[in-house]
């Protein structure tokens, strides 16, 4: 990637993610100016990939490694499927009051649609559909959790935009942050991005939760 990458400059992650970094992105960009000659950036706690994306935007010639412990890139790859499922939900909820609890009948129809999609494709982005069906900041991680939740008609009105360029040029890995650090710590000039999920906050959507001793 010797030439500047042609990709959209995202100022927030393209899909919902608990604790994404958009609120301090300007401060992050300012701090990056001190590392213009760094050959590599390693995001140990990649989250939604927004920081890795931003680094690649600023320094397209640098190697950027994104530790995607929560498989966010798979959600990006499945945006088209997620949009199709949300379109089905909109039809089911067309007569339901907005921002109110949906009827038992509509909930069952939604659950059947989710179950059918999971059997057909083997994948459902539960975090994204949770943001359209569950009370604010509530998330289901699988079908069983979704069944237990009360559903609300807070359905997104428009499709999510395709984001195939979001991680363009970024190397995606999935591994323990300590192992990733050990792998690259000897490289001269490597910059590590270290922003783990905050202590004492809701981390229900994270697949790996660090305890106090790890911090």
C-alpha positions in Angstrom: 0.0 0.0 0.0 2.5 2.5 -1.2 -0.1 4.8 -2.6 -2.8 6.5 -0.6 -5.8 4.2 -0.2 -9.0 5.2 -1.8 -11.7 4.5 0.9 -14.3 6.4 2.7 -13.1 8.2 5.8 -15.3 6.8 8.6 -15.8 8.9 11.7 -17.8 6.2 13.5 -18.0 2.4 13.1 -20.5 1.4 10.4 -22.4 -1.0 12.7 -23.4 -0.7 16.3 -20.7 -1.5 18.8 -20.6 -1.1 22.6 -17.9 1.4 23.5 -16.7 2.4 20.0 -14.1 5.2 20.0 -15.8 7.9 18.0 -16.0 10.4 20.9 -12.3 10.9 21.2 -11.4 10.4 17.6 -10.2 14.0 17.1 -7.9 13.6 20.1 -6.6 10.3 18.8 -5.8 11.9 15.4 -3.9 14.7 17.1 -1.8 12.2 19.1 -1.1 10.2 15.9 0.8 13.1 14.5 3.7 12.3 16.8 4.2 8.9 15.0 4.6 9.9 11.4 7.5 7.6 10.7 6.2 4.5 12.6 6.4 1.4 10.5 3.6 -0.5 12.3 0.6 0.1 14.5 -0.9 -2.7 16.5 -4.4 -2.2 18.0 -4.4 -4.7 20.9 -8.0 -4.1 21.8 -9.5 -3.5 18.3 -13.1 -3.3 19.2 -15.0 -1.9 16.2 -11.8 -1.3 14.3 -12.3 2.5 14.2 -8.8 3.3 15.4 -7.2 0.9 13.0 -9.2 2.4 10.2 -8.2 5.9 11.2 -4.5 5.0 11.4 -4.6 3.5 7.9 -6.3 6.6 6.6 -3.5 8.8 8.1 -0.6 6.6 7.3 -1.4 4.3 4.4 2.2 3.1 4.0 2.3 1.8 7.6 1.3 -1.8 8.5 -1.8 -1.7 10.7 -2.8 -4.8 12.7 -6.3 -4.9 14.2 -7.0 -7.5 16.9 -10.6 -8.3 16.2 -11.4 -10.4 19.3 -15.2 -9.9 18.8 -15.3 -10.8 15.1 -16.5 -7.3 14.1 -15.2 -7.9 10.6 -17.7 -10.8 10.1 -20.5 -8.4 10.9 -19.2 -6.1 8.2 -19.1 -8.9 5.7 -22.8 -9.8 6.5 -24.3 -6.3 6.2 -26.4 -7.3 3.2 -27.9 -10.3 5.1 -28.6 -8.1 8.2 -30.3 -5.5 6.0 -32.5 -8.2 4.5 -33.5 -9.4 8.0 -34.3 -5.8 9.2 -36.5 -5.3 6.1 -38.4 -8.3 7.0 -38.9 -7.0 10.6 -40.2 -3.7 9.2 -43.0 -5.5 7.4 -43.9 -7.4 10.6 -43.9 -4.3 12.7 -45.6 -2.0 10.3 -48.8 -1.7 12.4 -47.0 -1.7 15.8 -46.6 1.6 17.7 -43.1 3.1 17.5 -40.9 2.8 20.5 -43.4 0.6 22.3 -43.4 -3.1 23.3 -44.4 -5.2 20.4 -47.2 -7.7 20.5 -46.6 -11.4 21.3 -47.7 -12.3 17.8 -45.2 -9.9 16.2 -42.4 -11.1 18.5 -43.1 -14.7 17.5 -43.0 -13.8 13.8 -39.7 -12.0 14.4 -38.2 -14.9 16.2 -39.3 -17.3 13.4 -37.6 -15.0 10.9 -34.4 -15.0 12.9 -34.4 -18.7 13.4 -35.0 -19.3 9.7 -32.1 -17.0 8.8 -29.7 -18.7 11.2 -30.6 -22.1 9.9 -30.3 -21.0 6.3 -27.0 -19.1 6.4 -25.5 -20.1 9.8 -25.1 -16.4 10.8 -27.1 -13.7 12.4 -25.7 -10.4 13.6 -27.5 -10.3 17.0 -25.8 -7.1 18.2 -27.0 -5.1 15.2 -30.6 -6.5 15.2 -30.7 -6.0 19.0 -30.3 -2.2 18.4 -33.5 -2.3 16.4 -35.5 -4.6 18.6 -34.4 -4.3 22.3 -34.6 -1.5 24.8 -31.8 1.0 24.5 -28.3 -0.5 25.2 -29.7 -4.0 25.7 -28.1 -6.7 23.6 -28.8 -10.4 22.9 -25.9 -12.5 21.8 -27.7 -15.5 20.5 -31.2 -16.8 19.8 -31.9 -18.1 23.3 -31.1 -14.7 24.8 -33.3 -13.0 22.2 -36.3 -15.1 23.1 -36.1 -14.0 26.7 -36.0 -10.3 25.9 -38.9 -8.0 25.7 -39.0 -6.5 22.1 -39.6 -2.9 21.2 -40.4 -1.3 17.9 -37.3 0.8 17.6 -36.5 -0.6 14.1 -34.0 1.3 12.0 -35.7 3.0 9.1 -33.0 2.7 6.5 -30.4 0.0 5.5 -26.9 0.0 6.7 -24.5 1.2 4.1 -22.0 -1.4 2.6 -18.6 -1.0 4.3 -16.3 -3.3 2.3 -13.7 -0.6 2.3 -13.8 0.0 6.1 -10.9 -2.3 6.9 -9.1 -2.0 3.5 -5.4 -2.5 4.0 -5.7 -3.5 7.6 -4.5 -6.9 8.8 -7.2 -8.6 10.9 -6.1 -11.0 13.6 -7.8 -12.6 16.6 -5.6 -13.5 19.5 -4.9 -12.9 23.2 -3.6 -9.3 23.5 -0.6 -10.4 25.4 0.5 -12.8 22.7 0.0 -10.2 20.1 2.2 -7.8 22.1 4.9 -10.4 22.5 4.9 -11.0 18.8 5.7 -7.5 17.8 7.3 -5.8 20.8 10.8 -6.2 19.4 10.1 -4.2 16.2 11.8 -0.8 16.4 9.3 1.9 16.2 6.1 -0.2 16.6 3.2 1.7 18.1 0.8 -0.2 20.3 -2.8 1.1 20.8 -3.9 0.1 24.2 -7.6 0.9 25.0 -9.2 -2.1 26.8 -12.9 -2.0 27.8 -13.3 0.1 30.9 -13.6 -1.5 34.3 -17.0 -1.5 36.0 -18.9 -0.9 32.7 -21.3 -3.2 30.8 -19.2 -5.6 28.7 -22.0 -8.0 27.8 -21.2 -7.8 24.1 -17.5 -8.5 24.5 -16.3 -12.1 24.0 -13.2 -11.6 26.2 -13.5 -9.7 29.5 -10.4 -8.7 31.4 -10.4 -8.7 35.2 -8.7 -6.3 37.5 -5.5 -8.3 37.7 -5.2 -8.3 33.9 -5.4 -4.5 33.8 
